[in-house]
Amino acid sequence: MSAMSSEMGEEASFVYRTHMIDQGTGDDDVGDGPDDPRMATFVPSLAAKLTLAAPTTLPPERKARIIQIEKKRVLKGHAEAVMSICFSPDSLTLASGSDDKTVRLWDSASGNLKTIFSGHLGRILGLRFIGSGTILFSSSKDKTVVEWDLLRNQHRKTLEGHTNVVWSCCLTQDGTQAISVSHDETIRYWDTMSGALLKTIKKVGAPGPAPGTHHTSTIYKIQPSPNGKMFATCSADKSVRIWDLASGTHIKALMGHTSHVTGVDWVSNTKLVSCSWDETIRLWDLDSATTDYVYTGHNSKVHCVAVSADGDCFATGAEDKLVKVWRISTLEHFVSLAGHTEEVMGVAWSGDGELLASCSLDKTIRTWKILSV
């Protein structure tokens, strides 16, 4: 088994544990933590409002659908705050990363805990599956990105080079390169076979005012476009930036948020959404580099955003402990989902469109069932 070296002067062994939990009735909480108060409720959306800036339409192949959302399960087991979640490409596995320095893999259908990976020396802030879902990458406060082999339940390699917290990473479509973003304000390209650092993108000279051609503060998130030709990043410098994925060339900056931009996701190859500590979510038109809509309603810092598989809805999580679901085609705030007892740090949709998941500082993951009617 490989070991990870750290700039903190520690060495940690990468280990995993397999843990099966008896399946409940389908509505029960799942995990090994204390009893859950079962607080999940719907909050009326009357308080939500949005500001119209320009009309927008979904791509013709995508049609709005009527959905209902209901509580499914509460997953417990992490000893500290859960900072990140993501579904595998086949929607069968939900991965979670925590301040307790572990990555946990859950069965999406039953809520059973399957595997625990340990070895990071700091909180885990980002997760990303690649390919068929047999490889998982995790990014951490310990300044590294780690690759996990889910078939063999083992650590494969550690990508080292960042000089500060690594917030997020993504992969090229062919899986040959990983791209990571960090508190050190750099974007780094890695060879996934050898683990070698291929390229570092950073600001040149003294920091200048935005828009510029690079971020001037912490980069929180990186998200590849659906066609795999671009990626978007968001930053504490209040900007969203678009890059050519192959070359790393800066394409354009999207300006409008007035505080840290903490999440970004693509609606299509020409539209994306971002969320911010300025309490808003913005829908952007990439061609014009302008805001189509400004959604408001959280009334607190918004930490995360994720677009549904059909491209018609997105979910957000915020300091107000709520998960909110919004429609893009009709510009509605669809519903608020209550239940978390602390800030919501991550949201994710399953690729099959059947589940929405959220994670929180309250140490839990909640799954929500999506119903088409």
LINQUI-V826422 format. One record per backbone hydrogen bond with DSSP energy under -1.0 kcal/mol. CO is the residue of the C=O (numbers start at 1). NH is the residue of the N-H. If there is no record, write none. Layout:
# LINQUI-V826422
co: <CO & CO>
nh: <NH & NH>
This chain:
# LINQUI-V826422
co: <4 & 6 & 12 & 15 & 17 & 30 & 41 & 43 & 45 & 49 & 51 & 59 & 66 & 68 & 70 & 73 & 74 & 75 & 81 & 84 & 86 & 88 & 92 & 93 & 94 & 95 & 96 & 97 & 97 & 98 & 98 & 102 & 103 & 104 & 105 & 105 & 106 & 107 & 112 & 115 & 116 & 117 & 118 & 123 & 126 & 128 & 130 & 134 & 135 & 136 & 137 & 138 & 139 & 139 & 140 & 140 & 144 & 145 & 146 & 147 & 147 & 148 & 149 & 154 & 157 & 159 & 165 & 168 & 170 & 172 & 176 & 177 & 178 & 179 & 180 & 181 & 181 & 182 & 182 & 186 & 187 & 188 & 189 & 189 & 190 & 191 & 196 & 199 & 201 & 218 & 221 & 223 & 225 & 229 & 230 & 231 & 232 & 233 & 234 & 234 & 235 & 235 & 239 & 240 & 241 & 242 & 242 & 243 & 244 & 249 & 252 & 254 & 260 & 263 & 265 & 270 & 271 & 271 & 272 & 273 & 274 & 275 & 275 & 276 & 276 & 280 & 281 & 282 & 283 & 283 & 284 & 285 & 285 & 290 & 292 & 292 & 293 & 294 & 295 & 296 & 301 & 304 & 306 & 308 & 312 & 313 & 314 & 315 & 316 & 317 & 317 & 318 & 318 & 322 & 323 & 324 & 325 & 325 & 326 & 332 & 335 & 336 & 337 & 343 & 346 & 348 & 350 & 354 & 355 & 356 & 357 & 358 & 359 & 359 & 360 & 360 & 364 & 365 & 366 & 367 & 367 & 368 & 369 & 371>
nh: <12 & 9 & 4 & 118 & 116 & 76 & 338 & 336 & 48 & 296 & 294 & 62 & 373 & 371 & 369 & 367 & 30 & 365 & 99 & 97 & 95 & 91 & 108 & 88 & 106 & 86 & 104 & 83 & 84 & 101 & 124 & 98 & 117 & 96 & 114 & 115 & 94 & 111 & 107 & 105 & 17 & 103 & 15 & 141 & 139 & 137 & 133 & 150 & 130 & 148 & 128 & 146 & 125 & 126 & 143 & 166 & 140 & 159 & 138 & 156 & 157 & 136 & 154 & 149 & 147 & 145 & 183 & 181 & 179 & 175 & 192 & 172 & 190 & 170 & 188 & 167 & 168 & 185 & 219 & 182 & 201 & 180 & 198 & 199 & 178 & 195 & 191 & 189 & 187 & 236 & 234 & 232 & 228 & 245 & 225 & 243 & 223 & 241 & 220 & 221 & 238 & 261 & 235 & 254 & 233 & 251 & 252 & 231 & 248 & 244 & 242 & 240 & 277 & 275 & 273 & 286 & 267 & 268 & 284 & 265 & 282 & 262 & 263 & 279 & 302 & 276 & 295 & 274 & 292 & 293 & 272 & 289 & 290 & 285 & 53 & 54 & 283 & 51 & 281 & 49 & 319 & 317 & 315 & 311 & 328 & 308 & 326 & 306 & 324 & 303 & 304 & 321 & 344 & 318 & 337 & 316 & 334 & 335 & 314 & 327 & 325 & 43 & 323 & 361 & 359 & 357 & 353 & 370 & 350 & 368 & 348 & 366 & 345 & 346 & 82 & 363 & 360 & 75 & 358 & 72 & 73 & 356 & 70 & 68>
